[in-house]
Amino acid sequence: MAMRTQVGIVGGGPSGLLLARLLSLAGIESVVLEKRTPEYLRARVRAGLLEQGTVDLLVGAGLGERLGRERLSHDGVEIAFDGRRHRLDLKGLTGQFVSIYGQAEIQKDLMAAHEAAKSQIVYEAEDVSLHGIMTDRPRLRYHRSGEAHEIGCDFIAGCDGFHGVSRQAIPQEVIRIYERTYPFGWLGILSDTRPVNHELIYCVHERGFALCTMRSMTRSRYYLQVSADEDVADWPDERFWSELKRRIPADAAAALETGPAIEKSVAQLRSFVAEPLRHGRLFLAGDAAHIVPPTGAKGLNLAATDVRFLAEALVAYFETGRTDLMDGYSQRCLARVWKAQRFSWWMTTLTHRFPEASAFERRAQMAELGYLVGSRAAQTVLAENYVGLPIV
């Protein structure tokens, strides 16, 4: 069965659905192919810290009602080391703040908007493949319920994540990969408990990094640095809470509310960039193009900016025939991506215990933390990156 659309979008996560939403508001047709079920996507636990630019984009896409009502606004963030907590005043340093609103909630909002608009989204699309991306008639092929389908389109957007098929459609002699894999992961737990603090606490400890965050004022998210090959089955709830109390400051440990985990998983940390983000009529966006360690909370925000740039480029083309924004898409995205990569790498090296680090490197790490909390200039650098650099 064959059909036709203007933009074929591979991936129905936040990147793909946000792009489809922005295009629809501009009167541009698209079809989204997603291999997972709607139930899986709604339940998936992911990031939850939003820059103001991301919030503005979501509000502009008509997704601001529940976001504005339920998000938590954070004017600061804490860094703890040597058993003491130090607050960085994000708003005082930059005039901006960050918002806490789970990616799963954004996914639900996007799906609800598309359902109301009767958008063309194909869930459980199997064997998706890209064809003719160097021609003016690219095609997407897939199977659903045993039946073969083909979509002809003007452009294809690869929003299908790190393990998706879109990036693999770019020949190896064309694409260049920059990657660093870290020798540890994050063991995360989600629980229906009150957060230990009203703002995030980044904890530096000789036993390893820990992070105290939340999804709401009744649902907490905590992370522990663990070895890269850690098995989540080896971490019953009691062991997790016990280890977390060891790594966070004593006053936070005394106030920590514990409870059964409603989700527990291990995420590996990596820095990854694929260049270029465009090949012929194919554009990569989000995790299909780049991955950052979660320490800087940049993954979802970078994806949103990619989508914003790509939507602007496609709208300009379909409305006026302009191609300059499409031609500059990769360079424009990568300029922001590499700044976020640098910040995320720096935040990771600043806060984590690297198993191969020498005694000298560990002392230097503590000296840098001491400099950070004693210097307004250093705090401003961190704060500017944390709340989000200007979108240009």
C-alpha positions in Angstrom: 0.0 0.0 0.0 1.5 3.4 -1.0 0.7 6.9 0.2 2.2 10.4 -0.1 3.1 13.1 2.4 5.4 16.1 2.6 7.6 15.0 5.5 8.1 11.4 6.7 9.1 11.3 10.4 10.8 8.2 11.8 10.2 8.0 15.5 7.2 8.9 17.7 9.0 10.0 20.8 9.0 13.7 21.9 11.3 14.8 19.0 9.2 13.2 16.3 5.8 14.2 17.7 6.9 17.8 18.4 8.2 18.1 14.9 4.9 16.8 13.5 3.0 19.2 15.7 5.0 22.3 14.6 4.7 21.3 10.9 0.9 20.7 11.3 0.5 24.2 12.8 2.2 25.6 9.7 -0.1 23.6 7.4 2.6 21.0 6.4 1.6 17.4 6.2 3.6 14.6 7.8 3.3 10.9 8.7 5.0 9.6 11.9 6.3 6.0 12.0 6.9 4.5 15.5 7.8 1.0 16.3 6.5 1.0 19.9 3.0 0.9 21.3 1.3 4.1 22.7 1.2 2.5 26.1 5.0 1.9 26.1 5.7 5.5 25.1 3.4 6.9 27.8 5.0 4.8 30.5 8.7 5.4 29.6 10.6 7.2 32.3 13.1 9.8 31.0 14.5 13.2 31.7 12.6 16.0 33.4 14.5 19.3 33.5 13.5 21.9 30.9 15.3 25.0 29.8 13.1 28.1 29.3 13.6 27.9 25.5 12.1 24.4 25.6 9.2 25.5 27.7 8.6 28.4 25.3 8.6 26.1 22.3 6.1 23.7 23.9 3.8 26.6 24.9 4.0 27.9 21.3 3.0 24.5 20.0 -0.2 24.7 22.1 1.1 22.3 24.8 1.3 24.7 27.7 -1.9 24.2 29.6 -0.9 21.2 31.9 2.8 22.2 31.7 2.0 25.6 33.1 -0.1 24.1 35.8 2.1 21.3 37.0 5.7 22.2 36.3 8.0 23.1 39.2 10.2 26.2 38.8 13.7 26.0 40.2 15.6 29.2 40.8 18.7 27.4 42.1 20.6 24.1 42.3 22.8 22.7 45.0 26.2 21.0 44.9 27.3 19.0 47.9 30.8 17.8 48.8 32.8 17.2 51.9 29.4 16.8 53.7 28.3 20.4 53.0 25.7 21.8 50.7 26.3 24.9 48.5 23.4 26.6 46.6 24.0 28.2 43.3 21.4 31.0 42.6 20.6 30.4 39.0 18.1 33.2 38.8 20.3 35.7 40.6 23.3 34.8 38.4 21.4 34.7 35.0 17.9 36.1 35.5 16.5 32.7 34.4 15.3 29.5 36.0 14.6 25.9 35.0 11.4 23.8 35.1 10.8 20.3 36.2 8.3 18.4 34.1 8.8 14.8 33.2 9.4 13.7 29.6 6.7 11.1 30.0 4.3 14.0 30.6 5.4 15.8 27.5 4.9 12.6 25.6 1.3 12.3 26.9 0.6 16.0 26.0 1.9 15.5 22.5 0.0 12.3 21.9 -3.2 13.9 23.2 -2.7 16.9 20.9 -2.2 14.6 17.9 -5.1 12.4 18.8 -7.3 15.5 18.9 -6.0 16.7 15.5 -6.3 13.2 14.0 -2.7 13.3 12.9 -1.2 10.4 10.9 0.8 8.4 13.4 1.5 4.8 12.8 2.4 2.8 15.9 3.9 -0.6 15.8 5.5 0.1 12.5 8.0 -2.8 11.8 11.0 -3.1 9.5 11.2 0.6 8.8 13.7 1.4 6.0 14.7 4.6 4.2 15.2 4.8 0.4 16.2 7.4 -2.2 17.4 9.9 0.3 19.8 11.4 -2.3 16.9 11.9 -4.7 14.0 14.4 -4.8 11.6 11.5 -4.1 12.7 9.8 -0.8 10.6 6.9 0.5 9.9 5.1 3.7 8.9 1.5 3.8 7.6 -0.5 6.7 5.3 -3.4 7.7 2.3 -3.4 10.0 0.2 -6.4 10.8 2.0 -8.3 8.2 1.2 -5.8 5.4 3.8 -3.9 3.4 3.5 -0.1 3.1 5.4 2.7 1.3 5.3 6.4 1.9 6.6 8.8 -0.7 7.7 12.2 0.8 9.7 15.3 0.0 11.9 15.0 3.1 12.6 12.5 5.9 13.3 13.4 9.5 15.2 10.8 11.6 13.9 11.2 15.1 14.2 7.5 16.1 16.9 7.7 18.8 20.4 6.3 19.2 19.5 2.8 18.1 17.2 3.8 15.3 17.6 3.1 11.6 17.8 6.7 10.3 21.4 7.3 11.1 22.4 3.9 9.7 21.0 5.0 6.4 23.9 7.5 6.0 26.9 5.8 4.4 29.9 5.2 6.6 32.2 7.1 4.3 29.9 10.2 4.8 29.2 10.2 8.5 31.8 10.9 11.2 31.3 9.7 14.7 32.7 11.3 17.9 32.2 9.3 21.0 33.3 8.8 24.6 31.9 6.0 26.7 32.2 6.6 30.5 33.3 3.8 32.9 30.1 4.0 35.0 26.4 4.3 34.8 23.5 5.8 36.7 21.2 3.6 38.8 17.9 5.4 39.0 14.9 4.9 41.2 11.5 6.5 41.0 9.3 6.5 44.2 6.1 8.1 45.4 7.9 9.9 48.2 8.4 13.6 49.0 11.6 15.0 47.5 14.4 15.4 50.0 14.9 19.0 48.8 12.8 21.5 46.8 15.7 21.9 44.3 18.2 19.4 42.9 21.2 18.3 44.9 24.4 17.1 43.0 26.4 15.1 45.5 30.1 14.4 45.1 31.3 11.6 47.4 34.3 9.2 47.6 31.9 6.3 47.1 30.5 7.9 43.9 28.2 10.5 42.6 24.5 10.8 43.7 21.7 13.1 42.5 18.5 14.0 44.3 15.8 15.2 42.0 12.1 14.9 41.5 9.1 14.7 39.1 6.7 16.5 41.4 6.4 17.3 45.1 5.1 13.8 45.7 7.3 11.8 43.3 11.1 11.6 43.7 13.8 10.5 41.4 17.2 9.6 42.8 20.4 8.4 41.1 23.6 6.6 42.2 26.8 6.3 40.2 27.5 2.6 39.7 29.8 0.5 37.6 29.1 0.3 33.9 28.1 -3.4 34.1 25.9 -3.1 37.2 22.9 -5.4 37.3 19.7 -3.7 38.6 18.7 -7.0 40.1 21.5 -6.7 42.6 19.9 -3.5 44.0 16.9 -4.2 46.1 15.2 -1.1 47.5 16.8 -1.3 50.9 20.3 -1.4 49.5 19.6 1.6 47.2 18.3 3.8 50.0 21.1 2.7 52.4 23.8 3.7 49.8 22.0 6.9 48.9 22.1 8.0 52.6 25.8 7.3 52.7 26.5 9.7 49.7 24.3 12.6 50.5 24.9 15.2 53.3 23.8 14.1 56.8 21.0 16.7 57.1 19.6 15.5 53.8 19.9 11.8 54.8 18.0 12.5 58.0 15.2 14.1 56.1 15.1 11.5 53.3 11.7 9.8 52.9 12.0 6.3 51.5 9.5 4.0 49.9 8.9 1.2 47.3 10.5 1.8 43.9 7.9 2.1 41.1 10.7 2.1 38.5 14.4 1.1 38.7 16.9 1.0 35.9 20.6 1.5 35.0 21.5 4.0 32.3 25.0 3.9 30.7 26.7 7.3 30.2 28.2 8.3 26.9 29.0 11.4 24.9 28.2 10.9 21.2 27.9 13.2 18.1 27.3 12.2 14.5 28.2 14.7 11.8 26.7 15.9 9.5 23.1 16.0 10.6 21.9 16.1 7.0 22.5 13.8 4.1 20.5 14.5 1.0 16.8 14.7 1.9 17.4 13.1 5.4 17.7 15.2 8.5 18.7 13.8 11.9 17.4 15.2 15.1 17.7 14.4 18.8 19.2 11.2 20.1 19.6 9.9 16.5 22.3 12.6 16.1 23.8 13.1 19.6 23.8 11.8 23.1 25.0 13.7 26.2 25.6 12.3 29.7 22.6 13.3 31.8 24.7 15.3 34.3 24.0 18.6 32.5 20.3 17.8 31.8 20.8 18.7 28.1 19.5 15.7 26.2 15.8 16.6 25.8 16.6 20.3 25.5 19.0 19.7 22.7 16.5 17.6 20.9 13.8 20.3 21.2 16.2 22.8 19.7 17.0 20.5 16.8 13.3 20.2 16.1 12.8 23.9 16.3 15.6 24.5 13.8 14.3 21.8 11.5 10.7 23.0 11.6 11.9 26.5 10.8 13.9 25.2 7.8 11.0 23.0 6.4 8.4 25.7 6.9 10.6 28.2 5.0 11.1 25.8 2.2 7.4 24.9 1.8 6.2 28.5 2.2 8.7 30.4 0.1 11.0 27.8 -1.5 14.0 29.0 0.6 16.7 26.4 1.1 19.3 28.3 3.1 17.9 27.2 6.5 18.0 23.5 5.4 21.5 24.0 4.0 22.6 25.4 7.3 20.7 23.1 9.6 23.5 20.8 10.5 26.0 23.6 11.2 23.4 25.5 13.2 22.5 22.5 15.4 26.1 21.3 15.9 27.3 24.7 17.1 24.8 24.3 20.0 25.4 20.5 20.4 29.1 20.9 21.0 28.7 23.6 23.6 26.2 21.3 25.4 28.6 18.4 25.0 31.4 20.4 26.6 29.3 21.4 29.5 27.9 17.9 30.1 31.4 16.4 29.9 32.7 19.0 32.4 29.8 18.5 34.8 30.4 14.8 34.7 34.2 15.1 35.4 33.5 17.6 38.1 31.0 15.5 40.1 31.9 11.8 39.4 34.5 9.5 40.8 36.5 8.1 37.9 38.0 4.7 38.8 41.2 5.4 36.9 41.7 8.8 38.4 45.0 9.4 40.2 45.3 10.8 43.7 46.5 14.1 42.1 43.4 14.2 39.8 41.1 13.7 42.8 42.6 16.5 44.8 42.4 18.7 41.7 38.7 17.8 41.4 38.1 18.9 45.0 40.0 22.1 44.4 37.9 22.9 41.4 34.7 22.4 43.4 36.1 24.7 46.1 36.9 27.3 43.5 33.4 27.0 42.0 31.5 27.6 45.3 33.8 30.5 46.2 33.7 32.4 42.9 30.7 34.2 41.5 32.4 34.3 38.1 32.7 30.5 38.1 29.2 30.1 39.3 27.9 32.3 36.5 29.6 30.1 33.9 27.9 27.0 35.3 24.6 28.8 35.7 24.6 30.2 32.1 25.1 26.7 30.7 22.7 25.0 33.1 19.7 27.3 32.4 20.4 27.1 28.6 22.6 29.2 26.3 20.9 31.6 24.0 19.2 30.0 20.9 20.7 31.5 17.8 
